[in-house]
Amino acid sequence: MKSKFITLLLLVLLAKFSYAQPYLLRNEQEIFSFSTANGKRVVLAKDRSDAYIIYRFGTKSKVEFEFPAKTKESWKQFKYSFDIRGGGTMNEGLDLNYIYFENKGYQYVIYDNYIAADKRSYVGIYVINLKNNHTTDIKGLYSTRKGTMSDFRDNGLLQIGDQIFD
């Protein structure tokens, strides 16, 4: 009886973990990621051979949103924009970085910003309803930030946009 219970318990645990979609597949490399204040995870990844780029959002046990399909055309669905002003606090220096895309009437803006005047770094996602322009700011925990967006300034993988969101 005890061994049947242990076997059943192991099968339940195995089933639970086998159905959870990972944030990164074996062929993928993390570009940028962070956790949100409400326990979600944001991951921007790419295929190691640059075959596609993908955005994932969700919990440890479930990816709730993945965009777009894993094709070479995925690169055309994202844009990168940035603004840099040196000079530190006296010149109100800043380093603003955004990767954004549109899906089903919403614009998603992943941000990674530094404002010298406040000596503040912050990450998150703006979700903008394109019909009424309402913006939801999903704040990230900066201490969980991994990777960088600034490589897109000159690597030619994403189209450079001109939108600044702050």
C-alpha positions in Angstrom: 0.0 0.0 0.0 2.8 2.4 1.0 4.8 1.7 -2.2 1.6 2.3 -4.4 1.2 5.7 -2.6 4.8 6.6 -3.2 4.5 5.6 -6.9 1.3 7.6 -7.4 2.9 10.6 -5.7 6.0 10.4 -8.0 3.7 10.1 -11.1 1.8 13.2 -10.0 4.9 15.2 -9.4 6.4 14.0 -12.7 3.3 15.0 -14.6 3.2 18.4 -13.0 6.8 19.2 -14.0 6.6 17.7 -17.4 3.7 19.9 -18.5 5.3 23.2 -17.3 6.7 25.1 -20.2 10.2 26.4 -19.6 11.2 30.0 -20.1 14.1 28.9 -22.2 14.3 26.0 -24.7 17.7 24.2 -25.1 18.3 26.0 -28.4 17.6 29.5 -26.9 19.7 32.2 -25.3 18.4 34.7 -22.8 18.7 38.3 -24.0 16.9 40.1 -21.2 14.8 39.0 -18.2 13.5 40.0 -14.8 10.8 39.1 -12.3 7.8 41.3 -11.6 6.6 42.5 -8.2 3.7 40.0 -8.4 5.9 36.9 -9.0 5.7 36.7 -12.8 8.8 36.4 -15.0 9.5 38.3 -18.2 11.9 36.7 -20.7 13.1 37.9 -24.0 15.1 35.2 -25.7 16.5 34.3 -29.1 17.5 31.1 -30.9 21.2 30.6 -30.6 21.6 30.8 -34.4 19.4 33.9 -34.6 16.6 32.0 -36.3 13.9 33.8 -34.1 13.3 36.1 -31.1 10.6 35.4 -28.6 8.9 37.1 -25.6 7.5 35.0 -22.7 5.6 36.1 -19.6 4.2 34.0 -16.8 4.9 32.0 -13.6 7.3 29.2 -12.9 4.7 26.6 -13.7 3.0 28.3 -16.7 4.0 30.6 -19.5 0.9 32.7 -19.8 1.8 34.7 -22.9 4.3 33.9 -25.7 4.9 36.1 -28.7 5.3 35.6 -31.7 5.6 32.3 -33.6 9.2 31.0 -33.7 10.1 32.0 -37.3 12.7 34.2 -39.0 9.9 36.7 -39.5 9.7 37.2 -35.7 12.6 39.7 -35.8 10.4 42.1 -37.9 7.7 42.2 -35.2 10.0 43.9 -32.5 11.6 47.3 -32.5 14.3 48.7 -30.2 14.5 52.4 -29.3 16.8 54.2 -26.9 17.9 57.6 -25.6 21.2 58.4 -24.0 22.3 61.6 -22.3 25.6 61.7 -20.5 26.7 64.1 -17.9 25.5 62.4 -14.7 23.3 64.1 -12.2 24.3 67.7 -13.2 23.1 67.2 -16.8 20.2 64.9 -15.8 21.9 62.0 -17.6 19.8 59.1 -18.6 20.0 55.8 -20.4 16.5 54.7 -21.7 16.0 51.3 -23.5 12.8 49.9 -24.9 11.9 46.8 -26.9 8.4 46.9 -28.1 5.8 45.0 -30.2 2.1 45.0 -30.9 -0.4 42.1 -30.5 -4.2 42.1 -30.7 -4.8 45.8 -30.1 -2.1 46.2 -27.4 1.5 47.5 -27.5 3.9 45.8 -25.1 7.0 47.8 -24.1 9.7 46.2 -22.2 11.8 48.9 -20.5 15.2 49.1 -18.8 16.0 52.7 -17.7 18.4 54.7 -15.6 17.8 58.3 -14.5 20.9 60.0 -13.0 18.9 62.8 -11.3 17.1 60.3 -9.2 20.0 57.8 -9.2 17.4 55.3 -10.1 17.4 52.2 -12.3 14.1 50.4 -13.1 12.7 47.7 -15.4 9.2 46.6 -16.3 6.6 46.4 -19.0 4.1 48.9 -20.2 1.0 47.4 -21.7 -0.8 50.0 -23.8 -4.4 49.6 -25.0 -4.1 51.1 -28.5 -7.9 51.9 -28.7 -8.1 54.1 -25.6 -4.3 54.7 -24.9 -4.7 53.3 -21.3 -1.3 52.2 -20.0 -0.7 49.5 -17.4 2.8 49.6 -15.9 3.9 46.1 -14.7 6.9 47.0 -12.5 9.9 44.7 -12.4 12.3 44.0 -9.6 15.6 45.5 -10.7 17.6 43.2 -8.5 16.4 40.2 -10.7 17.4 41.8 -14.0 19.6 39.7 -16.3 21.1 40.6 -19.6 21.0 43.8 -21.6 19.0 45.5 -24.4 21.8 47.9 -25.4 23.4 45.3 -27.7 20.6 46.1 -30.1 21.9 49.6 -30.7 24.4 48.3 -33.3 23.9 44.5 -33.8 21.4 45.0 -36.7 19.0 42.3 -35.4 16.1 44.6 -34.6 14.8 47.6 -36.4 15.7 50.8 -34.5 12.5 52.8 -33.7 12.1 56.4 -32.5 9.5 56.0 -29.8 10.5 57.1 -26.3 8.0 56.0 -23.7 9.0 58.0 -20.6 
